[in-house]
Amino acid sequence: MAYHECEFCTFFVSDEESGEEYCSVNFDEDDLARFLSNPSDSCPYFRSDDEYEIVKHQN
């Protein structure tokens, strides 16, 4: 599985006012522990924020 960069995910939030960046997915405790214990796995919640990639799948 390919590792996805959070910056390219729909759920990645960058608050320009506070300068904070975070994932807006509400992980439950087990999911978060699993994700943090093996960060090289791809995120099960990753959804591309690239509109062109989304359109390619619709054709």
mmCIF file as Biopython writes it, N, C-alpha, C and O atoms, coordinates in Angstrom:
data_model
#
loop_
_atom_site.group_PDB
_atom_site.id
_atom_site.type_symbol
_atom_site.label_atom_id
_atom_site.label_alt_id
_atom_site.label_comp_id
_atom_site.label_asym_id
_atom_site.label_entity_id
_atom_site.label_seq_id
_atom_site.pdbx_PDB_ins_code
_atom_site.Cartn_x
_atom_site.Cartn_y
_atom_site.Cartn_z
_atom_site.occupancy
_atom_site.B_iso_or_equiv
_atom_site.auth_seq_id
_atom_site.auth_asym_id
_atom_site.pdbx_PDB_model_num
ATOM 1   N N  . MET A ? 1  ? 0.835   -1.191 0.000   1.0 0.0 1  A 1 
ATOM 2   C CA . MET A ? 1  ? 0.000   0.000  0.000   1.0 0.0 1  A 1 
ATOM 3   C C  . MET A ? 1  ? 0.872   1.243  0.000   1.0 0.0 1  A 1 
ATOM 4   O O  . MET A ? 1  ? 1.905   1.288  0.667   1.0 0.0 1  A 1 
ATOM 5   N N  . ALA A ? 2  ? 0.461   2.224  -0.731  1.0 0.0 2  A 1 
ATOM 6   C CA . ALA A ? 2  ? 1.221   3.466  -0.799  1.0 0.0 2  A 1 
ATOM 7   C C  . ALA A ? 2  ? 0.832   4.384  0.351   1.0 0.0 2  A 1 
ATOM 8   O O  . ALA A ? 2  ? -0.334  4.484  0.733   1.0 0.0 2  A 1 
ATOM 9   N N  . TYR A ? 3  ? 1.834   5.039  0.881   1.0 0.0 3  A 1 
ATOM 10  C CA . TYR A ? 3  ? 1.597   6.006  1.958   1.0 0.0 3  A 1 
ATOM 11  C C  . TYR A ? 3  ? 1.146   7.320  1.331   1.0 0.0 3  A 1 
ATOM 12  O O  . TYR A ? 3  ? 1.756   7.798  0.375   1.0 0.0 3  A 1 
ATOM 13  N N  . HIS A ? 4  ? 0.100   7.890  1.858   1.0 0.0 4  A 1 
ATOM 14  C CA . HIS A ? 4  ? -0.420  9.144  1.331   1.0 0.0 4  A 1 
ATOM 15  C C  . HIS A ? 4  ? -0.018  10.288 2.240   1.0 0.0 4  A 1 
ATOM 16  O O  . HIS A ? 4  ? -0.045  10.163 3.465   1.0 0.0 4  A 1 
ATOM 17  N N  . GLU A ? 5  ? 0.354   11.399 1.633   1.0 0.0 5  A 1 
ATOM 18  C CA . GLU A ? 5  ? 0.699   12.587 2.390   1.0 0.0 5  A 1 
ATOM 19  C C  . GLU A ? 5  ? -0.578  13.284 2.830   1.0 0.0 5  A 1 
ATOM 20  O O  . GLU A ? 5  ? -1.488  13.495 2.028   1.0 0.0 5  A 1 
ATOM 21  N N  . CYS A ? 6  ? -0.640  13.634 4.092   1.0 0.0 6  A 1 
ATOM 22  C CA . CYS A ? 6  ? -1.837  14.272 4.650   1.0 0.0 6  A 1 
ATOM 23  C C  . CYS A ? 6  ? -2.179  15.581 3.945   1.0 0.0 6  A 1 
ATOM 24  O O  . CYS A ? 6  ? -3.354  15.922 3.810   1.0 0.0 6  A 1 
ATOM 25  N N  . GLU A ? 7  ? -1.171  16.310 3.498   1.0 0.0 7  A 1 
ATOM 26  C CA . GLU A ? 7  ? -1.401  17.610 2.869   1.0 0.0 7  A 1 
ATOM 27  C C  . GLU A ? 7  ? -2.274  17.521 1.620   1.0 0.0 7  A 1 
ATOM 28  O O  . GLU A ? 7  ? -2.863  18.521 1.206   1.0 0.0 7  A 1 
ATOM 29  N N  . PHE A ? 8  ? -2.365  16.332 1.014   1.0 0.0 8  A 1 
ATOM 30  C CA . PHE A ? 8  ? -3.140  16.157 -0.209  1.0 0.0 8  A 1 
ATOM 31  C C  . PHE A ? 8  ? -4.506  15.524 0.057   1.0 0.0 8  A 1 
ATOM 32  O O  . PHE A ? 8  ? -5.199  15.126 -0.879  1.0 0.0 8  A 1 
ATOM 33  N N  . CYS A ? 9  ? -4.890  15.432 1.321   1.0 0.0 9  A 1 
ATOM 34  C CA . CYS A ? 9  ? -6.131  14.771 1.709   1.0 0.0 9  A 1 
ATOM 35  C C  . CYS A ? 9  ? -7.240  15.795 1.943   1.0 0.0 9  A 1 
ATOM 36  O O  . CYS A ? 9  ? -6.988  16.895 2.435   1.0 0.0 9  A 1 
ATOM 37  N N  . THR A ? 10 ? -8.455  15.427 1.589   1.0 0.0 10 A 1 
ATOM 38  C CA . THR A ? 10 ? -9.632  16.266 1.809   1.0 0.0 10 A 1 
ATOM 39  C C  . THR A ? 10 ? -9.819  16.589 3.286   1.0 0.0 10 A 1 
ATOM 40  O O  . THR A ? 10 ? -10.305 17.668 3.626   1.0 0.0 10 A 1 
ATOM 41  N N  . PHE A ? 11 ? -9.441  15.674 4.160   1.0 0.0 11 A 1 
ATOM 42  C CA . PHE A ? 11 ? -9.669  15.847 5.591   1.0 0.0 11 A 1 
ATOM 43  C C  . PHE A ? 11 ? -8.585  16.665 6.297   1.0 0.0 11 A 1 
ATOM 44  O O  . PHE A ? 11 ? -8.692  16.929 7.494   1.0 0.0 11 A 1 
ATOM 45  N N  . PHE A ? 12 ? -7.541  17.068 5.561   1.0 0.0 12 A 1 
ATOM 46  C CA . PHE A ? 12 ? -6.458  17.846 6.154   1.0 0.0 12 A 1 
ATOM 47  C C  . PHE A ? 12 ? -6.890  19.307 6.231   1.0 0.0 12 A 1 
ATOM 48  O O  . PHE A ? 12 ? -7.252  19.907 5.219   1.0 0.0 12 A 1 
ATOM 49  N N  . VAL A ? 13 ? -6.851  19.874 7.433   1.0 0.0 13 A 1 
ATOM 50  C CA . VAL A ? 13 ? -7.309  21.239 7.651   1.0 0.0 13 A 1 
ATOM 51  C C  . VAL A ? 13 ? -6.119  22.102 8.034   1.0 0.0 13 A 1 
ATOM 52  O O  . VAL A ? 13 ? -5.339  21.754 8.921   1.0 0.0 13 A 1 
ATOM 53  N N  . SER A ? 14 ? -5.993  23.224 7.359   1.0 0.0 14 A 1 
ATOM 54  C CA . SER A ? 14 ? -4.958  24.187 7.683   1.0 0.0 14 A 1 
ATOM 55  C C  . SER A ? 14 ? -5.636  25.492 8.066   1.0 0.0 14 A 1 
ATOM 56  O O  . SER A ? 14 ? -6.217  26.171 7.220   1.0 0.0 14 A 1 
ATOM 57  N N  . ASP A ? 15 ? -5.560  25.837 9.347   1.0 0.0 15 A 1 
ATOM 58  C CA . ASP A ? 15 ? -6.181  27.054 9.863   1.0 0.0 15 A 1 
ATOM 59  C C  . ASP A ? 15 ? -5.180  28.198 9.725   1.0 0.0 15 A 1 
ATOM 60  O O  . ASP A ? 15 ? -4.216  28.284 10.487  1.0 0.0 15 A 1 
ATOM 61  N N  . GLU A ? 16 ? -5.413  29.073 8.753   1.0 0.0 16 A 1 
ATOM 62  C CA . GLU A ? 16 ? -4.475  30.159 8.484   1.0 0.0 16 A 1 
ATOM 63  C C  . GLU A ? 16 ? -4.388  31.141 9.639   1.0 0.0 16 A 1 
ATOM 64  O O  . GLU A ? 16 ? -3.338  31.743 9.865   1.0 0.0 16 A 1 
ATOM 65  N N  . GLU A ? 17 ? -5.471  31.305 10.365  1.0 0.0 17 A 1 
ATOM 66  C CA . GLU A ? 17 ? -5.488  32.263 11.468  1.0 0.0 17 A 1 
ATOM 67  C C  . GLU A ? 17 ? -4.609  31.801 12.638  1.0 0.0 17 A 1 
ATOM 68  O O  . GLU A ? 17 ? -3.827  32.585 13.177  1.0 0.0 17 A 1 
ATOM 69  N N  . SER A ? 18 ? -4.738  30.547 13.023  1.0 0.0 18 A 1 
ATOM 70  C CA . SER A ? 18 ? -3.970  30.036 14.168  1.0 0.0 18 A 1 
ATOM 71  C C  . SER A ? 18 ? -2.661  29.372 13.738  1.0 0.0 18 A 1 
ATOM 72  O O  . SER A ? 18 ? -1.765  29.171 14.559  1.0 0.0 18 A 1 
ATOM 73  N N  . GLY A ? 19 ? -2.551  29.030 12.445  1.0 0.0 19 A 1 
ATOM 74  C CA . GLY A ? 19 ? -1.362  28.346 11.954  1.0 0.0 19 A 1 
ATOM 75  C C  . GLY A ? 19 ? -1.364  26.854 12.219  1.0 0.0 19 A 1 
ATOM 76  O O  . GLY A ? 19 ? -0.380  26.175 11.926  1.0 0.0 19 A 1 
ATOM 77  N N  . GLU A ? 20 ? -2.463  26.324 12.773  1.0 0.0 20 A 1 
ATOM 78  C CA . GLU A ? 20 ? -2.559  24.897 13.074  1.0 0.0 20 A 1 
ATOM 79  C C  . GLU A ? 20 ? -2.933  24.097 11.833  1.0 0.0 20 A 1 
ATOM 80  O O  . GLU A ? 20 ? -3.686  24.558 10.976  1.0 0.0 20 A 1 
ATOM 81  N N  . GLU A ? 21 ? -2.385  22.884 11.759  1.0 0.0 21 A 1 
ATOM 82  C CA . GLU A ? 21 ? -2.726  21.937 10.704  1.0 0.0 21 A 1 
ATOM 83  C C  . GLU A ? 21 ? -3.088  20.623 11.383  1.0 0.0 21 A 1 
ATOM 84  O O  . GLU A ? 21 ? -2.383  20.175 12.288  1.0 0.0 21 A 1 
ATOM 85  N N  . TYR A ? 22 ? -4.186  20.003 10.949  1.0 0.0 22 A 1 
ATOM 86  C CA . TYR A ? 22 ? -4.622  18.772 11.595  1.0 0.0 22 A 1 
ATOM 87  C C  . TYR A ? 22 ? -5.547  17.981 10.688  1.0 0.0 22 A 1 
ATOM 88  O O  . TYR A ? 22 ? -6.063  18.488 9.692   1.0 0.0 22 A 1 
ATOM 89  N N  . CYS A ? 23 ? -5.743  16.725 11.061  1.0 0.0 23 A 1 
ATOM 90  C CA . CYS A ? 23 ? -6.673  15.844 10.370  1.0 0.0 23 A 1 
ATOM 91  C C  . CYS A ? 23 ? -8.047  16.009 11.009  1.0 0.0 23 A 1 
ATOM 92  O O  . CYS A ? 23 ? -8.174  15.927 12.231  1.0 0.0 23 A 1 
ATOM 93  N N  . SER A ? 24 ? -9.062  16.237 10.206  1.0 0.0 24 A 1 
ATOM 94  C CA . SER A ? 24 ? -10.405 16.464 10.744  1.0 0.0 24 A 1 
ATOM 95  C C  . SER A ? 24 ? -11.216 15.176 10.912  1.0 0.0 24 A 1 
ATOM 96  O O  . SER A ? 24 ? -12.374 15.233 11.327  1.0 0.0 24 A 1 
ATOM 97  N N  . VAL A ? 25 ? -10.629 14.014 10.598  1.0 0.0 25 A 1 
ATOM 98  C CA . VAL A ? 25 ? -11.316 12.742 10.799  1.0 0.0 25 A 1 
ATOM 99  C C  . VAL A ? 25 ? -11.378 12.462 12.294  1.0 0.0 25 A 1 
ATOM 100 O O  . VAL A ? 25 ? -10.396 12.649 13.012  1.0 0.0 25 A 1 
ATOM 101 N N  . ASN A ? 26 ? -12.518 12.022 12.747  1.0 0.0 26 A 1 
ATOM 102 C CA . ASN A ? 26 ? -12.688 11.710 14.154  1.0 0.0 26 A 1 
ATOM 103 C C  . ASN A ? 26 ? -12.327 10.239 14.383  1.0 0.0 26 A 1 
ATOM 104 O O  . ASN A ? 26 ? -13.196 9.368  14.383  1.0 0.0 26 A 1 
ATOM 105 N N  . PHE A ? 27 ? -11.021 9.979  14.578  1.0 0.0 27 A 1 
ATOM 106 C CA . PHE A ? 27 ? -10.550 8.621  14.829  1.0 0.0 27 A 1 
ATOM 107 C C  . PHE A ? 27 ? -11.061 8.135  16.178  1.0 0.0 27 A 1 
ATOM 108 O O  . PHE A ? 27 ? -11.080 8.905  17.139  1.0 0.0 27 A 1 
ATOM 109 N N  . ASP A ? 28 ? -11.478 6.870  16.271  1.0 0.0 28 A 1 
ATOM 110 C CA . ASP A ? 28 ? -11.736 6.335  17.592  1.0 0.0 28 A 1 
ATOM 111 C C  . ASP A ? 28 ? -10.378 5.905  18.175  1.0 0.0 28 A 1 
ATOM 112 O O  . ASP A ? 28 ? -9.381  5.876  17.454  1.0 0.0 28 A 1 
ATOM 113 N N  . GLU A ? 29 ? -10.338 5.584  19.429  1.0 0.0 29 A 1 
ATOM 114 C CA . GLU A ? 29 ? -9.070  5.312  20.116  1.0 0.0 29 A 1 
ATOM 115 C C  . GLU A ? 29 ? -8.296  4.163  19.470  1.0 0.0 29 A 1 
ATOM 116 O O  . GLU A ? 29 ? -7.076  4.250  19.326  1.0 0.0 29 A 1 
ATOM 117 N N  . ASP A ? 30 ? -8.981  3.094  19.081  1.0 0.0 30 A 1 
ATOM 118 C CA . ASP A ? 30 ? -8.320  1.939  18.467  1.0 0.0 30 A 1 
ATOM 119 C C  . ASP A ? 30 ? -7.739  2.289  17.104  1.0 0.0 30 A 1 
ATOM 120 O O  . ASP A ? 30 ? -6.604  1.921  16.802  1.0 0.0 30 A 1 
ATOM 121 N N  . ASP A ? 31 ? -8.510  3.001  16.274  1.0 0.0 31 A 1 
ATOM 122 C CA . ASP A ? 31 ? -8.029  3.393  14.946  1.0 0.0 31 A 1 
ATOM 123 C C  . ASP A ? 31 ? -6.805  4.292  15.054  1.0 0.0 31 A 1 
ATOM 124 O O  . ASP A ? 31 ? -5.837  4.122  14.312  1.0 0.0 31 A 1 
ATOM 125 N N  . LEU A ? 32 ? -6.846  5.248  15.975  1.0 0.0 32 A 1 
ATOM 126 C CA . LEU A ? 32 ? -5.725  6.165  16.140  1.0 0.0 32 A 1 
ATOM 127 C C  . LEU A ? 32 ? -4.479  5.419  16.600  1.0 0.0 32 A 1 
ATOM 128 O O  . LEU A ? 32 ? -3.388  5.674  16.088  1.0 0.0 32 A 1 
ATOM 129 N N  . ALA A ? 33 ? -4.616  4.515  17.543  1.0 0.0 33 A 1 
ATOM 130 C CA . ALA A ? 33 ? -3.471  3.737  18.020  1.0 0.0 33 A 1 
ATOM 131 C C  . ALA A ? 33 ? -2.883  2.896  16.895  1.0 0.0 33 A 1 
ATOM 132 O O  . ALA A ? 33 ? -1.663  2.821  16.750  1.0 0.0 33 A 1 
ATOM 133 N N  . ARG A ? 34 ? -3.738  2.264  16.099  1.0 0.0 34 A 1 
ATOM 134 C CA . ARG A ? 34 ? -3.283  1.439  14.975  1.0 0.0 34 A 1 
ATOM 135 C C  . ARG A ? 34 ? -2.557  2.295  13.942  1.0 0.0 34 A 1 
ATOM 136 O O  . ARG A ? 34 ? -1.512  1.898  13.427  1.0 0.0 34 A 1 
ATOM 137 N N  . PHE A ? 35 ? -3.101  3.454  13.644  1.0 0.0 35 A 1 
ATOM 138 C CA . PHE A ? 35 ? -2.512  4.350  12.648  1.0 0.0 35 A 1 
ATOM 139 C C  . PHE A ? 35 ? -1.162  4.885  13.124  1.0 0.0 35 A 1 
ATOM 140 O O  . PHE A ? 35 ? -0.209  4.936  12.346  1.0 0.0 35 A 1 
ATOM 141 N N  . LEU A ? 36 ? -1.071  5.281  14.384  1.0 0.0 36 A 1 
ATOM 142 C CA . LEU A ? 36 ? 0.173   5.839  14.907  1.0 0.0 36 A 1 
ATOM 143 C C  . LEU A ? 36 ? 1.249   4.777  15.112  1.0 0.0 36 A 1 
ATOM 144 O O  . LEU A ? 36 ? 2.438   5.091  15.074  1.0 0.0 36 A 1 
ATOM 145 N N  . SER A ? 37 ? 0.853   3.534  15.328  1.0 0.0 37 A 1 
ATOM 146 C CA . SER A ? 37 ? 1.840   2.476  15.543  1.0 0.0 37 A 1 
ATOM 147 C C  . SER A ? 37 ? 2.505   2.034  14.248  1.0 0.0 37 A 1 
ATOM 148 O O  . SER A ? 37 ? 3.599   1.470  14.278  1.0 0.0 37 A 1 
ATOM 149 N N  . ASN A ? 38 ? 1.865   2.279  13.118  1.0 0.0 38 A 1 
ATOM 150 C CA . ASN A ? 38 ? 2.453   1.901  11.830  1.0 0.0 38 A 1 
ATOM 151 C C  . ASN A ? 38 ? 2.174   3.005  10.808  1.0 0.0 38 A 1 
ATOM 152 O O  . ASN A ? 38 ? 1.318   2.843  9.938   1.0 0.0 38 A 1 
ATOM 153 N N  . PRO A ? 39 ? 2.894   4.128  10.911  1.0 0.0 39 A 1 
ATOM 154 C CA . PRO A ? 39 ? 2.613   5.279  10.042  1.0 0.0 39 A 1 
ATOM 155 C C  . PRO A ? 39 ? 2.936   5.058  8.563   1.0 0.0 39 A 1 
ATOM 156 O O  . PRO A ? 39 ? 2.562   5.882  7.729   1.0 0.0 39 A 1 
ATOM 157 N N  . SER A ? 40 ? 3.619   3.969  8.220   1.0 0.0 40 A 1 
ATOM 158 C CA . SER A ? 40 ? 3.935   3.735  6.812   1.0 0.0 40 A 1 
ATOM 159 C C  . SER A ? 40 ? 2.750   3.138  6.051   1.0 0.0 40 A 1 
ATOM 160 O O  . SER A ? 40 ? 2.741   3.148  4.820   1.0 0.0 40 A 1 
ATOM 161 N N  . ASP A ? 41 ? 1.757   2.620  6.767   1.0 0.0 41 A 1 
ATOM 162 C CA . ASP A ? 41 ? 0.548   2.124  6.100   1.0 0.0 41 A 1 
ATOM 163 C C  . ASP A ? 41 ? -0.254  3.291  5.558   1.0 0.0 41 A 1 
ATOM 164 O O  . ASP A ? 41 ? -0.184  4.402  6.084   1.0 0.0 41 A 1 
ATOM 165 N N  . SER A ? 42 ? -1.001  3.040  4.526   1.0 0.0 42 A 1 
ATOM 166 C CA . SER A ? 42 ? -1.841  4.114  4.000   1.0 0.0 42 A 1 
ATOM 167 C C  . SER A ? 42 ? -3.022  4.339  4.931   1.0 0.0 42 A 1 
ATOM 168 O O  . SER A ? 42 ? -3.515  3.411  5.572   1.0 0.0 42 A 1 
ATOM 169 N N  . CYS A ? 43 ? -3.455  5.561  4.990   1.0 0.0 43 A 1 
ATOM 170 C CA . CYS A ? 43 ? -4.558  5.928  5.871   1.0 0.0 43 A 1 
ATOM 171 C C  . CYS A ? 43 ? -5.871  5.410  5.292   1.0 0.0 43 A 1 
ATOM 172 O O  . CYS A ? 43 ? -6.150  5.635  4.115   1.0 0.0 43 A 1 
ATOM 173 N N  . PRO A ? 44 ? -6.680  4.722  6.092   1.0 0.0 44 A 1 
ATOM 174 C CA . PRO A ? 44 ? -7.948  4.191  5.583   1.0 0.0 44 A 1 
ATOM 175 C C  . PRO A ? 44 ? -8.966  5.289  5.275   1.0 0.0 44 A 1 
ATOM 176 O O  . PRO A ? 44 ? -9.963  5.033  4.600   1.0 0.0 44 A 1 
ATOM 177 N N  . TYR A ? 45 ? -8.728  6.501  5.761   1.0 0.0 45 A 1 
ATOM 178 C CA . TYR A ? 45 ? -9.659  7.602  5.544   1.0 0.0 45 A 1 
ATOM 179 C C  . TYR A ? 45 ? -9.201  8.559  4.448   1.0 0.0 45 A 1 
ATOM 180 O O  . TYR A ? 45 ? -9.887  9.537  4.150   1.0 0.0 45 A 1 
ATOM 181 N N  . PHE A ? 46 ? -8.027  8.279  3.838   1.0 0.0 46 A 1 
ATOM 182 C CA . PHE A ? 46 ? -7.497  9.189  2.833   1.0 0.0 46 A 1 
ATOM 183 C C  . PHE A ? 46 ? -8.469  9.346  1.677   1.0 0.0 46 A 1 
ATOM 184 O O  . PHE A ? 46 ? -8.955  8.363  1.118   1.0 0.0 46 A 1 
ATOM 185 N N  . ARG A ? 47 ? -8.744  10.589 1.329   1.0 0.0 47 A 1 
ATOM 186 C CA . ARG A ? 47 ? -9.534  10.906 0.141   1.0 0.0 47 A 1 
ATOM 187 C C  . ARG A ? 47 ? -8.828  12.066 -0.549  1.0 0.0 47 A 1 
ATOM 188 O O  . ARG A ? 47 ? -8.622  13.116 0.061   1.0 0.0 47 A 1 
ATOM 189 N N  . SER A ? 48 ? -8.465  11.892 -1.785  1.0 0.0 48 A 1 
ATOM 190 C CA . SER A ? 48 ? -7.708  12.899 -2.507  1.0 0.0 48 A 1 
ATOM 191 C C  . SER A ? 48 ? -8.478  14.213 -2.608  1.0 0.0 48 A 1 
ATOM 192 O O  . SER A ? 48 ? -9.687  14.238 -2.839  1.0 0.0 48 A 1 
ATOM 193 N N  . ASP A ? 49 ? -7.739  15.293 -2.427  1.0 0.0 49 A 1 
ATOM 194 C CA . ASP A ? 49 ? -8.311  16.626 -2.565  1.0 0.0 49 A 1 
ATOM 195 C C  . ASP A ? 49 ? -8.089  17.153 -3.982  1.0 0.0 49 A 1 
ATOM 196 O O  . ASP A ? 49 ? -8.393  18.310 -4.272  1.0 0.0 49 A 1 
ATOM 197 N N  . ASP A ? 50 ? -7.561  16.305 -4.861  1.0 0.0 50 A 1 
ATOM 198 C CA . ASP A ? 50 ? -7.259  16.679 -6.242  1.0 0.0 50 A 1 
ATOM 199 C C  . ASP A ? 50 ? -8.503  16.490 -7.100  1.0 0.0 50 A 1 
ATOM 200 O O  . ASP A ? 50 ? -8.896  15.360 -7.391  1.0 0.0 50 A 1 
ATOM 201 N N  . GLU A ? 51 ? -9.120  17.590 -7.503  1.0 0.0 51 A 1 
ATOM 202 C CA . GLU A ? 51 ? -10.353 17.527 -8.290  1.0 0.0 51 A 1 
ATOM 203 C C  . GLU A ? 51 ? -10.142 16.817 -9.619  1.0 0.0 51 A 1 
ATOM 204 O O  . GLU A ? 51 ? -11.051 16.143 -10.102 1.0 0.0 51 A 1 
ATOM 205 N N  . TYR A ? 52 ? -8.960  16.953 -10.223 1.0 0.0 52 A 1 
ATOM 206 C CA . TYR A ? 52 ? -8.694  16.306 -11.502 1.0 0.0 52 A 1 
ATOM 207 C C  . TYR A ? 52 ? -8.647  14.790 -11.353 1.0 0.0 52 A 1 
ATOM 208 O O  . TYR A ? 52 ? -9.093  14.065 -12.243 1.0 0.0 52 A 1 
ATOM 209 N N  . GLU A ? 53 ? -8.113  14.307 -10.238 1.0 0.0 53 A 1 
ATOM 210 C CA . GLU A ? 53 ? -8.069  12.864 -10.004 1.0 0.0 53 A 1 
ATOM 211 C C  . GLU A ? 53 ? -9.472  12.305 -9.838  1.0 0.0 53 A 1 
ATOM 212 O O  . GLU A ? 53 ? -9.770  11.213 -10.324 1.0 0.0 53 A 1 
ATOM 213 N N  . ILE A ? 54 ? -10.338 13.050 -9.153  1.0 0.0 54 A 1 
ATOM 214 C CA . ILE A ? 54 ? -11.722 12.631 -8.960  1.0 0.0 54 A 1 
ATOM 215 C C  . ILE A ? 54 ? -12.449 12.541 -10.296 1.0 0.0 54 A 1 
ATOM 216 O O  . ILE A ? 54 ? -13.193 11.588 -10.527 1.0 0.0 54 A 1 
ATOM 217 N N  . VAL A ? 55 ? -12.249 13.509 -11.173 1.0 0.0 55 A 1 
ATOM 218 C CA . VAL A ? 55 ? -12.901 13.541 -12.484 1.0 0.0 55 A 1 
ATOM 219 C C  . VAL A ? 55 ? -12.437 12.375 -13.348 1.0 0.0 55 A 1 
ATOM 220 O O  . VAL A ? 55 ? -13.237 11.795 -14.081 1.0 0.0 55 A 1 
ATOM 221 N N  . LYS A ? 56 ? -11.132 12.019 -13.271 1.0 0.0 56 A 1 
ATOM 222 C CA . LYS A ? 56 ? -10.616 10.906 -14.070 1.0 0.0 56 A 1 
ATOM 223 C C  . LYS A ? 56 ? -11.361 9.618  -13.750 1.0 0.0 56 A 1 
ATOM 224 O O  . LYS A ? 56 ? -11.577 8.802  -14.646 1.0 0.0 56 A 1 
ATOM 225 N N  . HIS A ? 57 ? -11.757 9.413  -12.504 1.0 0.0 57 A 1 
ATOM 226 C CA . HIS A ? 57 ? -12.457 8.190  -12.123 1.0 0.0 57 A 1 
ATOM 227 C C  . HIS A ? 57 ? -13.901 8.190  -12.567 1.0 0.0 57 A 1 
ATOM 228 O O  . HIS A ? 57 ? -14.530 7.133  -12.601 1.0 0.0 57 A 1 
ATOM 229 N N  . GLN A ? 58 ? -14.445 9.342  -12.909 1.0 0.0 58 A 1 
ATOM 230 C CA . GLN A ? 58 ? -15.840 9.434  -13.323 1.0 0.0 58 A 1 
ATOM 231 C C  . GLN A ? 58 ? -16.030 9.101  -14.806 1.0 0.0 58 A 1 
ATOM 232 O O  . GLN A ? 58 ? -17.141 8.809  -15.247 1.0 0.0 58 A 1 
ATOM 233 N N  . ASN A ? 59 ? -14.959 9.147  -15.549 1.0 0.0 59 A 1 
ATOM 234 C CA . ASN A ? 59 ? -15.046 8.870  -16.999 1.0 0.0 59 A 1 
ATOM 235 C C  . ASN A ? 59 ? -15.210 7.412  -17.286 1.0 0.0 59 A 1 
ATOM 236 O O  . ASN A ? 59 ? -15.298 7.018  -18.449 1.0 0.0 59 A 1 
#
